Amino acid sequence: MPTARRSRRDWGERTLAWAFLTPSLVVFALFIGYPLGRTFYLSAHANDLFGAPSRYVGLRHYTDLLGSAEFHQTLVTTALFVLLTVVPGVVGALALVLLLESRIHGVRAFRSAFALPFAFSVASASVVFSVLYNPASGVLNGLLSQLGVAPVGWLTDQRYALLSVGAATIWMTLGYNVLVLSAGVGSIPQEITEAARLDGASGLRLARSVTVPLLGPHLFFLVVVSTINALQSFGQIHILTKGGPDGATRTLVYSVYEKAFAYGSSDFGTASAQAVVLLVVVLACAGVQFGVLERKVHYA
């Protein structure tokens, strides 16, 4: 009898567990599982003028991408964009947080000001930067003219376009990074900081020896999240440059959009293959970061 009662209780617990899990599994299957499977399916099929799959082509889309100079340049641009946004975004936020932790008057106002970009959407922030970068009436070229410097094509010159979009992206992500690191600094036990101060540590030495090591988990989190967000960035590129000039800001995500939807295109097979490559790149970056950087993270 106790065995039968225990068996009924275990069955009831399993049923209840599956009842709680089922809604999440259904949502996962509909919005992640099916689109991912459909992407793999489309990447292995050619399509007609309307984008409908027509015939099985296997790995042809992938081999075409490997032999495409345009695709190679897109990968290089994507890597440069990630480096231009992730490293300055995280390091700059760390520097700001360390400065804001100084005992200066009005530090709360400065914290709010630096966290303000987090409240802006990508679209609204991109519109603001498009005004700043305007070659004829933009604020930046206006300042340059006051200094006697010729106007710069921030978004129309291949030398500056990617840097300009990267600078806008850094500003957009700075607020979130500052908030995360500020929360990390606030979680550091005061007794550790006070003990370090009693031992003579202050300023840069205190930051290097105590604060930054204890912020390791937060910095690692920001590096991983910022990398994934940079690889998926689309809105600011579309609004500011539309992948131009001459493909100078065409990242992998924007190339997927161009192949699938832009200018009346419906090459879903090639776009899906690029999306699969993007998934592999994201997983590879995350794997390397977890395999290399996480070993140096100190969890208190």
SELUM-833320 format. One record per residue (C-alpha): x, y, z; residue number from 1. Coordinates in nm, 2 decimals. Layout:
R | east | north | up | pos
R | X | Y | Z | NUM $
...
end
This chain:
R | east | north | up | pos
R | 0.00 | 0.00 | 0.00 | 1 $
R | 0.27 | 0.26 | 0.08 | 2 $
R | 0.44 | 0.18 | -0.25 | 3 $
R | 0.12 | 0.23 | -0.44 | 4 $
R | 0.06 | 0.56 | -0.26 | 5 $
R | 0.41 | 0.68 | -0.33 | 6 $
R | 0.37 | 0.58 | -0.70 | 7 $
R | 0.05 | 0.78 | -0.73 | 8 $
R | 0.22 | 1.08 | -0.56 | 9 $
R | 0.51 | 1.06 | -0.80 | 10 $
R | 0.28 | 1.04 | -1.10 | 11 $
R | 0.09 | 1.34 | -0.97 | 12 $
R | 0.41 | 1.54 | -0.93 | 13 $
R | 0.53 | 1.45 | -1.28 | 14 $
R | 0.19 | 1.54 | -1.42 | 15 $
R | 0.19 | 1.88 | -1.24 | 16 $
R | 0.55 | 1.94 | -1.36 | 17 $
R | 0.46 | 1.88 | -1.72 | 18 $
R | 0.15 | 2.10 | -1.68 | 19 $
R | 0.37 | 2.39 | -1.58 | 20 $
R | 0.63 | 2.31 | -1.85 | 21 $
R | 0.38 | 2.27 | -2.14 | 22 $
R | 0.31 | 2.64 | -2.21 | 23 $
R | 0.68 | 2.72 | -2.22 | 24 $
R | 0.75 | 2.43 | -2.44 | 25 $
R | 0.47 | 2.53 | -2.68 | 26 $
R | 0.60 | 2.88 | -2.70 | 27 $
R | 0.95 | 2.76 | -2.75 | 28 $
R | 0.85 | 2.53 | -3.03 | 29 $
R | 0.64 | 2.79 | -3.21 | 30 $
R | 0.87 | 3.09 | -3.18 | 31 $
R | 1.22 | 2.92 | -3.17 | 32 $
R | 1.20 | 2.56 | -3.28 | 33 $
R | 0.99 | 2.60 | -3.59 | 34 $
R | 1.16 | 2.92 | -3.72 | 35 $
R | 1.50 | 2.75 | -3.67 | 36 $
R | 1.39 | 2.43 | -3.84 | 37 $
R | 1.24 | 2.64 | -4.12 | 38 $
R | 1.56 | 2.83 | -4.16 | 39 $
R | 1.76 | 2.51 | -4.21 | 40 $
R | 1.50 | 2.38 | -4.45 | 41 $
R | 1.51 | 2.70 | -4.66 | 42 $
R | 1.89 | 2.71 | -4.67 | 43 $
R | 1.89 | 2.37 | -4.83 | 44 $
R | 1.64 | 2.46 | -5.11 | 45 $
R | 1.63 | 2.69 | -5.40 | 46 $
R | 1.33 | 2.92 | -5.43 | 47 $
R | 1.12 | 3.07 | -5.71 | 48 $
R | 1.06 | 3.44 | -5.78 | 49 $
R | 0.81 | 3.46 | -5.50 | 50 $
R | 1.05 | 3.30 | -5.24 | 51 $
R | 0.87 | 2.97 | -5.22 | 52 $
R | 1.10 | 2.66 | -5.20 | 53 $
R | 1.13 | 2.50 | -5.54 | 54 $
R | 1.40 | 2.22 | -5.53 | 55 $
R | 1.65 | 2.07 | -5.29 | 56 $
R | 2.01 | 2.19 | -5.35 | 57 $
R | 2.18 | 2.06 | -5.04 | 58 $
R | 2.48 | 2.26 | -4.93 | 59 $
R | 2.51 | 2.47 | -5.25 | 60 $
R | 2.41 | 2.79 | -5.08 | 61 $
R | 2.69 | 2.74 | -4.82 | 62 $
R | 2.95 | 2.66 | -5.09 | 63 $
R | 2.85 | 2.97 | -5.28 | 64 $
R | 2.89 | 3.18 | -4.97 | 65 $
R | 3.24 | 3.04 | -4.90 | 66 $
R | 3.34 | 3.13 | -5.25 | 67 $
R | 3.19 | 3.48 | -5.24 | 68 $
R | 3.43 | 3.77 | -5.20 | 69 $
R | 3.13 | 3.99 | -5.10 | 70 $
R | 3.04 | 3.75 | -4.82 | 71 $
R | 3.40 | 3.74 | -4.70 | 72 $
R | 3.40 | 4.12 | -4.68 | 73 $
R | 3.07 | 4.11 | -4.49 | 74 $
R | 3.23 | 3.88 | -4.23 | 75 $
R | 3.53 | 4.11 | -4.19 | 76 $
R | 3.29 | 4.41 | -4.15 | 77 $
R | 3.09 | 4.22 | -3.89 | 78 $
R | 3.41 | 4.14 | -3.69 | 79 $
R | 3.53 | 4.50 | -3.71 | 80 $
R | 3.19 | 4.62 | -3.59 | 81 $
R | 3.19 | 4.39 | -3.30 | 82 $
R | 3.54 | 4.50 | -3.20 | 83 $
R | 3.46 | 4.87 | -3.24 | 84 $
R | 3.15 | 4.84 | -3.02 | 85 $
R | 3.21 | 4.58 | -2.76 | 86 $
R | 3.56 | 4.67 | -2.63 | 87 $
R | 3.51 | 5.05 | -2.61 | 88 $
R | 3.15 | 5.00 | -2.48 | 89 $
R | 3.25 | 4.78 | -2.19 | 90 $
R | 3.59 | 4.95 | -2.11 | 91 $
R | 3.43 | 5.30 | -2.13 | 92 $
R | 3.14 | 5.20 | -1.90 | 93 $
R | 3.39 | 5.06 | -1.65 | 94 $
R | 3.59 | 5.38 | -1.66 | 95 $
R | 3.28 | 5.59 | -1.60 | 96 $
R | 3.16 | 5.37 | -1.32 | 97 $
R | 3.50 | 5.39 | -1.14 | 98 $
R | 3.49 | 5.77 | -1.18 | 99 $
R | 3.13 | 5.79 | -1.06 | 100 $
R | 3.23 | 5.59 | -0.75 | 101 $
R | 3.46 | 5.88 | -0.65 | 102 $
R | 3.33 | 6.09 | -0.36 | 103 $
R | 3.24 | 6.40 | -0.57 | 104 $
R | 2.96 | 6.64 | -0.53 | 105 $
R | 2.65 | 6.57 | -0.74 | 106 $
R | 2.75 | 6.21 | -0.83 | 107 $
R | 2.39 | 6.10 | -0.84 | 108 $
R | 2.31 | 6.34 | -1.12 | 109 $
R | 2.61 | 6.22 | -1.32 | 110 $
R | 2.49 | 5.86 | -1.27 | 111 $
R | 2.15 | 5.94 | -1.41 | 112 $
R | 2.30 | 6.13 | -1.70 | 113 $
R | 2.52 | 5.84 | -1.80 | 114 $
R | 2.24 | 5.59 | -1.76 | 115 $
R | 2.00 | 5.80 | -1.97 | 116 $
R | 2.09 | 5.64 | -2.31 | 117 $
R | 1.94 | 5.32 | -2.19 | 118 $
R | 1.60 | 5.49 | -2.21 | 119 $
R | 1.63 | 5.56 | -2.58 | 120 $
R | 1.51 | 5.31 | -2.84 | 121 $
R | 1.74 | 5.22 | -3.13 | 122 $
R | 1.52 | 5.40 | -3.38 | 123 $
R | 1.51 | 5.73 | -3.19 | 124 $
R | 1.88 | 5.73 | -3.10 | 125 $
R | 1.96 | 5.66 | -3.46 | 126 $
R | 1.75 | 5.95 | -3.58 | 127 $
R | 1.93 | 6.18 | -3.33 | 128 $
R | 2.27 | 6.06 | -3.46 | 129 $
R | 2.16 | 6.10 | -3.83 | 130 $
R | 2.10 | 6.47 | -3.74 | 131 $
R | 2.44 | 6.50 | -3.57 | 132 $
R | 2.61 | 6.33 | -3.87 | 133 $
R | 2.43 | 6.54 | -4.14 | 134 $
R | 2.70 | 6.66 | -4.38 | 135 $
R | 2.53 | 7.00 | -4.45 | 136 $
R | 2.37 | 7.10 | -4.12 | 137 $
R | 2.50 | 6.85 | -3.86 | 138 $
R | 2.64 | 6.96 | -3.53 | 139 $
R | 2.97 | 6.77 | -3.58 | 140 $
R | 3.06 | 6.93 | -3.91 | 141 $
R | 2.94 | 7.27 | -3.77 | 142 $
R | 3.20 | 7.23 | -3.49 | 143 $
R | 3.47 | 7.13 | -3.74 | 144 $
R | 3.39 | 7.44 | -3.96 | 145 $
R | 3.45 | 7.66 | -3.65 | 146 $
R | 3.79 | 7.50 | -3.62 | 147 $
R | 3.86 | 7.56 | -3.99 | 148 $
R | 3.84 | 7.18 | -4.08 | 149 $
R | 3.67 | 7.07 | -4.39 | 150 $
R | 3.33 | 6.89 | -4.35 | 151 $
R | 3.35 | 6.51 | -4.31 | 152 $
R | 3.11 | 6.26 | -4.47 | 153 $
R | 3.05 | 6.07 | -4.15 | 154 $
R | 2.80 | 5.83 | -4.31 | 155 $
R | 2.89 | 5.87 | -4.68 | 156 $
R | 3.27 | 5.82 | -4.67 | 157 $
R | 3.39 | 5.46 | -4.65 | 158 $
R | 3.67 | 5.56 | -4.41 | 159 $
R | 3.43 | 5.69 | -4.15 | 160 $
R | 3.09 | 5.52 | -4.19 | 161 $
R | 3.16 | 5.21 | -3.98 | 162 $
R | 3.33 | 5.42 | -3.71 | 163 $
R | 3.03 | 5.65 | -3.71 | 164 $
R | 2.78 | 5.37 | -3.67 | 165 $
R | 3.00 | 5.21 | -3.41 | 166 $
R | 3.02 | 5.53 | -3.21 | 167 $
R | 2.64 | 5.56 | -3.22 | 168 $
R | 2.61 | 5.20 | -3.10 | 169 $
R | 2.85 | 5.25 | -2.82 | 170 $
R | 2.64 | 5.55 | -2.70 | 171 $
R | 2.32 | 5.34 | -2.72 | 172 $
R | 2.47 | 5.06 | -2.51 | 173 $
R | 2.66 | 5.27 | -2.26 | 174 $
R | 2.36 | 5.33 | -2.03 | 175 $
R | 2.29 | 4.96 | -1.98 | 176 $
R | 2.66 | 4.88 | -1.93 | 177 $
R | 2.68 | 5.16 | -1.67 | 178 $
R | 2.38 | 5.03 | -1.48 | 179 $
R | 2.51 | 4.67 | -1.47 | 180 $
R | 2.85 | 4.77 | -1.35 | 181 $
R | 2.71 | 5.02 | -1.10 | 182 $
R | 2.50 | 4.74 | -0.95 | 183 $
R | 2.81 | 4.53 | -0.94 | 184 $
R | 3.00 | 4.80 | -0.75 | 185 $
R | 2.71 | 4.84 | -0.51 | 186 $
R | 2.72 | 4.46 | -0.44 | 187 $
R | 3.09 | 4.47 | -0.33 | 188 $
R | 3.10 | 4.43 | 0.05 | 189 $
R | 3.20 | 4.75 | 0.22 | 190 $
R | 3.43 | 4.57 | 0.46 | 191 $
R | 3.65 | 4.45 | 0.17 | 192 $
R | 3.69 | 4.80 | 0.04 | 193 $
R | 3.75 | 4.95 | 0.39 | 194 $
R | 4.01 | 4.68 | 0.46 | 195 $
R | 4.19 | 4.76 | 0.14 | 196 $
R | 4.18 | 5.13 | 0.23 | 197 $
R | 4.33 | 5.06 | 0.57 | 198 $
R | 4.61 | 4.87 | 0.39 | 199 $
R | 4.69 | 5.18 | 0.20 | 200 $
R | 4.51 | 5.11 | -0.13 | 201 $
R | 4.33 | 5.40 | -0.29 | 202 $
R | 4.25 | 5.54 | -0.63 | 203 $
R | 4.39 | 5.34 | -0.92 | 204 $
R | 4.54 | 5.08 | -0.70 | 205 $
R | 4.21 | 5.01 | -0.52 | 206 $
R | 4.03 | 4.99 | -0.85 | 207 $
R | 4.29 | 4.75 | -1.01 | 208 $
R | 4.34 | 4.53 | -0.71 | 209 $
R | 3.99 | 4.52 | -0.55 | 210 $
R | 3.71 | 4.67 | -0.76 | 211 $
R | 3.78 | 4.54 | -1.10 | 212 $
R | 3.85 | 4.17 | -0.99 | 213 $
R | 3.53 | 4.17 | -0.80 | 214 $
R | 3.34 | 4.30 | -1.10 | 215 $
R | 3.47 | 4.01 | -1.31 | 216 $
R | 3.13 | 3.83 | -1.33 | 217 $
R | 2.96 | 4.15 | -1.44 | 218 $
R | 3.23 | 4.23 | -1.70 | 219 $
R | 3.21 | 3.88 | -1.83 | 220 $
R | 2.83 | 3.91 | -1.86 | 221 $
R | 2.86 | 4.24 | -2.05 | 222 $
R | 3.12 | 4.11 | -2.29 | 223 $
R | 2.90 | 3.81 | -2.38 | 224 $
R | 2.58 | 4.01 | -2.41 | 225 $
R | 2.74 | 4.30 | -2.59 | 226 $
R | 2.90 | 4.06 | -2.84 | 227 $
R | 2.57 | 3.89 | -2.92 | 228 $
R | 2.39 | 4.23 | -2.94 | 229 $
R | 2.66 | 4.36 | -3.18 | 230 $
R | 2.63 | 4.06 | -3.40 | 231 $
R | 2.25 | 4.11 | -3.42 | 232 $
R | 2.26 | 4.49 | -3.46 | 233 $
R | 2.03 | 4.61 | -3.74 | 234 $
R | 1.83 | 4.92 | -3.66 | 235 $
R | 2.10 | 5.17 | -3.64 | 236 $
R | 2.27 | 5.04 | -3.96 | 237 $
R | 1.95 | 5.05 | -4.15 | 238 $
R | 1.85 | 5.40 | -4.04 | 239 $
R | 2.20 | 5.56 | -4.07 | 240 $
R | 2.36 | 5.40 | -4.37 | 241 $
R | 2.15 | 5.11 | -4.51 | 242 $
R | 2.47 | 4.90 | -4.53 | 243 $
R | 2.65 | 5.16 | -4.74 | 244 $
R | 2.85 | 5.33 | -4.86 | 245 $
R | 2.94 | 5.06 | -5.10 | 246 $
R | 2.89 | 4.79 | -4.84 | 247 $
R | 3.12 | 4.95 | -4.58 | 248 $
R | 2.86 | 4.89 | -4.30 | 249 $
R | 2.70 | 4.58 | -4.43 | 250 $
R | 2.72 | 4.33 | -4.14 | 251 $
R | 2.60 | 3.97 | -4.15 | 252 $
R | 2.25 | 4.06 | -4.02 | 253 $
R | 2.20 | 4.34 | -4.27 | 254 $
R | 2.32 | 4.11 | -4.55 | 255 $
R | 2.05 | 3.86 | -4.45 | 256 $
R | 1.79 | 4.14 | -4.47 | 257 $
R | 1.92 | 4.25 | -4.81 | 258 $
R | 1.90 | 3.90 | -4.96 | 259 $
R | 1.56 | 3.82 | -4.82 | 260 $
R | 1.36 | 4.15 | -4.82 | 261 $
R | 1.54 | 4.46 | -4.95 | 262 $
R | 1.48 | 4.60 | -5.29 | 263 $
R | 1.22 | 4.34 | -5.38 | 264 $
R | 1.46 | 4.05 | -5.32 | 265 $
R | 1.33 | 3.71 | -5.21 | 266 $
R | 1.64 | 3.50 | -5.21 | 267 $
R | 1.54 | 3.32 | -4.89 | 268 $
R | 1.77 | 3.03 | -4.96 | 269 $
R | 2.09 | 3.24 | -4.95 | 270 $
R | 1.95 | 3.45 | -4.67 | 271 $
R | 1.87 | 3.14 | -4.46 | 272 $
R | 2.22 | 3.01 | -4.52 | 273 $
R | 2.36 | 3.34 | -4.40 | 274 $
R | 2.14 | 3.32 | -4.09 | 275 $
R | 2.27 | 2.97 | -4.01 | 276 $
R | 2.63 | 3.11 | -4.05 | 277 $
R | 2.53 | 3.39 | -3.81 | 278 $
R | 2.40 | 3.13 | -3.56 | 279 $
R | 2.73 | 2.94 | -3.58 | 280 $
R | 2.93 | 3.26 | -3.53 | 281 $
R | 2.72 | 3.36 | -3.23 | 282 $
R | 2.76 | 3.01 | -3.07 | 283 $
R | 3.14 | 3.01 | -3.15 | 284 $
R | 3.19 | 3.35 | -3.00 | 285 $
R | 3.00 | 3.25 | -2.69 | 286 $
R | 3.19 | 2.92 | -2.67 | 287 $
R | 3.53 | 3.09 | -2.69 | 288 $
R | 3.43 | 3.35 | -2.43 | 289 $
R | 3.30 | 3.09 | -2.19 | 290 $
R | 3.61 | 2.87 | -2.25 | 291 $
R | 3.87 | 3.15 | -2.22 | 292 $
R | 3.73 | 3.45 | -2.03 | 293 $
R | 3.52 | 3.27 | -1.77 | 294 $
R | 3.83 | 3.10 | -1.63 | 295 $
R | 3.97 | 3.43 | -1.53 | 296 $
R | 3.65 | 3.54 | -1.36 | 297 $
R | 3.65 | 3.55 | -0.98 | 298 $
R | 3.31 | 3.46 | -0.82 | 299 $
R | 3.30 | 3.59 | -0.47 | 300 $
end
